[in-house]
Amino acid sequence: PNRITMRRFFTPLSRCFTTAAAASHNRLASAAGTLINLKLYPIDDPTTGAYGELVRKARKDLNTMGCCRLEKFITDEGIERMQEETVTLSENARGNQKGRRTNAWYEDGDSTLPPSHPRNTFFHRNFGAIRDDMIAPDAAIRSVYDSESLIRFAADVLDVSTLYQSRDAYQALTINVMGEGEDLHWHFDNNYCAITLGIQQPESGGELEYIPAIGRANYDAIAEVMQQEKSTMSRQYQTTEGALCFFRGGQSMHRVRRVGGERLRLVAALQYHTSDDATDSASKTERIYGVPVSEHVGAKKVIAAAAGSQKF
């Protein structure tokens, strides 16, 4: 196998990554070892047969079903900590997406197309979002996101040479917050593969419903799905507490069904990419997350990345 590497990537103006910052990152990455259920998922040692078997199974599920779910990926203690850390953030974020709207591609629409075209079909956002800049540097979910073992494992599952964290200062790591009557509209993701982590499951509803590999430009089929309450082509799954899910959301249109009950649905989205420059524009961030363009802090100067370990 190739030598495993964990690297920090800098923009030209960011050569100021200090020893203290490096030590902080290493501490957080190490802490992830107490959060990830390594007994069930031995992702810390890619040289073992168990690791190779885990990667092959995950790849098979992802390629055949469009998703892969690793139940109980996070320890019970880890989930308790994440829930405790998210309580105040969740209450402050409740409904902060309401009043915003977007199409399924997170774009403004296309004036050259008819008003009835799917790209000119807009959805109101009906949930809350905890942005990356709201999450503490030492939060448990960030420790997992920064984990060298996880990034390397994700690169192997996706069969890519290197995987990078997003440079987006607001959506590299986010947590969706959905309460009674809230949902998430039909949409496509903008990254290679969505990776989510269940923090808290609602009393009812909140299933992720998706249309496997429908394609981003298959407009007739997309329009048909949008007009139906329940598509005959759809599949769905529940993001259970502690489950790590890989999902090809860039080509599979999907939504989160309405949540019921008093218990919030909390699901984190961990943004990794195959390039080291992934970030959204300031104008798009304002439209989706409400951060004024004048207050946008720009792309992250320091991100983590890891190379895949070997071919399986």
N, C-alpha and C positions, 0 to 999 in steps of 0.2 A: 504493500500500500504506500501511497504518497505520504510525505510528512504532513501532519495536520498543522494548520496555521490559523491563528486568530489575529486579525490585523485591524489597525485603526487607519481610517482614510481621511485625508485633510484636503481642504481647498487651499489655493496658494496663500491666502491671507491667514491661515489658521495654524501656523507652525508653533502655536503657543500651548499645545497640549502638555500640561505639566506633569511632573512626577507624582504630585498629589492626586491629580485627576486620574492618572493611570492606576494608582493604588486603589482609588475609590472604585474604578471599574472592575479591577480584579477582585475586590472584596464582594461586590455585588454579584459577579459571575460565580464566585465560589458559593455564595449564599443560595444560589439557585439549586445547588446540589441537595439542600435540605427541603426544597419545595417540590422538585420533580421526583416522581415515584420511580426511582432507579431499579427497584426490585422487579417491577413489571416492565419497565422500559429502560434497559441498560444502555442508554445513549452516550454514556461517558467513556465507553471504550469501543471504538469502531473496529478493533481487531478481532473481536469475538464472533463466534458463530451466531450467537443470539442477536447481536446487532445486525448482522447481515440478513438474518431471517426476518427481523422486524422491518428493515428497509424494503425487502422484496414484497412482503405482505402489504405494506402501506402503498407501494407503487402499484401493485395489482388492483387494490381497491380504488385508488385514485383514477387509474386508467379505465377500469371497467364500469365504475359507478359515478365517476366525476367527483367523488369525495372519499375521504378517509377519516375515520373517527377513532381516536385513541382514548378510550374511556379510562377514567381515574389516572390520567397522566400526572395530575398534581395530587400531592398527598392531602389527606383530610386536614392536617394541621396547616398546610399551605393555603387551602381554600378558606379555612376559618380566618386566617390572617388577611387574605385578600378581601373577604367580605367586611371585616372590621375596618380596614383601611379605606373602603369605598363608601361607607355609610354616609359620612358628611358630604363627600364629593357628589354622591348620587342625589342627595336632597337638593343641593345647590344647582345640579344640572338638569333636574326634572323639567321636561318640556322646553328646553332652551333651543330646540330646532323648530318649534312651531312658528308659523308665519313665513317660513322659507319654502321654496319650491324648486324643483329641478326635473329634468327628464330622466329617463332610465340610464343615460350615459353621463350624467352629471354635467350636462352642457346647457347652453342657453336656448337651444333649438336651431332650426335652419329655415330662414325666411324664403329660401328658394323652393321649399317643399310645401305641399298643401297643409293647411291647418290640422287636418285629420291624420297626418302621417305620424307614426310612432315617435319620431324625433321632435315633433311639436306637441306631444302629449306630456303634460306636466303633472307632477304629483306633489301634494303637500307633505312636508316632513312632520311626522307626528310622534316624536320621541325626544329623549335627551341624549347628549353626547358629552362625555368627559374627554377633553382634548389632551394631547401629549403634554402641553405646557401646564396643565393642572395637576399632573401626577408627580408625586414627590420623587426625587432622585433615588431614595432608598426604599421605595415601595416594593412590595413583593412581586407584583406583576412586572415591574421594570427589571428586577433581578432576573426573572425568567426570560424576558425579551432580550436582555444583554448576554444571556448564557452562551458561551462558546459551543458547548455540547449541542444545544438546541439549534443554533444556526448551522452548524456542520451537519447535523441530522437532517434538517430541512433541505439543505443543499443536496444531500444524498437521496432523499425521498423524491425530490423534484428532478434529480439526475442532471444537475447543473454544476459547472466547475466551481463557481464561487457565488455566494449569496451575500447581499449587502443590506444593512438596515436602511430605511428611508431617511432622506435628509430633510423631510418635511417637519418643521418645528411644531406643527399642530396636529398632524394625523399619523405620524410614524407609529405611535402607540395610542389607541383610543379605547374607550369603554362605552358601549351603547347602553342606555338606561331606558327601559320600557316598563311602564306601569299599566294599570287597568285601562283597557280601551285603546292602548297605543300599539302601533305597528310600524313596519318599515316597507316602503313602496317597492315595486318592481324596479330592478336596476342591474347593471353589469359593474363588476369591479374593474379597476384600472391597473391592477398589477398582475404579475404572471400567475400567481396562485394565492388565494386568500388563506390566511392561517388565523384561526380564532380559538379562543380559550373560554370555556364556560366558567363563570364565577358564581352565579346564582340562578337557579331555575325558578320560573314563576309557578304559581299554583295551577294554572292552565294556559293553553295556547302558547304562543311564542315559537312555534316550529318554523324552521327554515324550509321554505318550499322552493324548489328549483326545477328548471327545465333543462335537462342535461344536454350540453353541447348544441344549443339552439343556434348559436352563432350571432355575433353582434350586428350583422347586416342582413339577416334573414327577416326582412321587415313584414312580409305577409304573415309568417308564423308568429312573429312578435305581436303584431296587431291583434291576431286571433286570441292569443293568450291574455292580452290586456283586457279584452272584452269579456272574458269569462270569469266567473266567481271561483271556479275550480277547474283547472285544465286537466284533460285526460292524459296529457304528456308529463305531468309533474310528479316529482318525488318529494319527500320531505323527511326531515329528521329533527330531533330535539337536541339542542346543545346542552348536555347535562353538566352538572357541576364537576369541574376538574377535567373535563374532556378537551383534548387538543384536536382540532379539526382542520384538515387540509381540504380546500374546496376550489375547483376550477371556475371561479366566479367571473372570470374575464370573458368566457364564451358561453356560460350557462346563466341565463337570466334568473334572478331569484328575488325573494322577498321574505320578510318575517311576518307571520300571521299574528292577528290581534291577541294581545296578552289579556288574561283574566285573573282576577284576585288581587289581594293587597301586596303580595310578595313581588318585588321587582325582578325583572329579567335583566341580568348583568352579563354581558358578553364582551370580552376584550378582542380587539383586532390588532394583530402583530404584523406590521408592514415590512416585508422583505422584498428585495428586487434583484434582478440579474445585472443591474447596472448600478454604479455608485453615485448617480446624480438625480435620483428620483425625488421630485418635489412638485407640488402644485403651484400655480401662479398666485400672486397676492389677491388678484381679483376673484379667482375661483374660491380661495379660502374665505374671502369676505362673503361671497354668495352662499357658501355651504355652512360655514361655521360662525359667521358674523364678526370676524376680526377685521376692523377697518384697515384698508390698504395703508393708510398713514401710520398704523401701529404695527404692521407686519415686521417681524424681526429678521426675516430672510431665512435662507437654508441653514441647516445645522452644519457647523464647521467640522465636527468630529462624529464619525459613525463607526460602527463595528462591522466586521465581515468575517466570513470563514470559508475556507476551501472545502469542497467535498473530499471524503477520505479515500474512496476507491470505487471501482466499477463493480456492480453486483449483477 
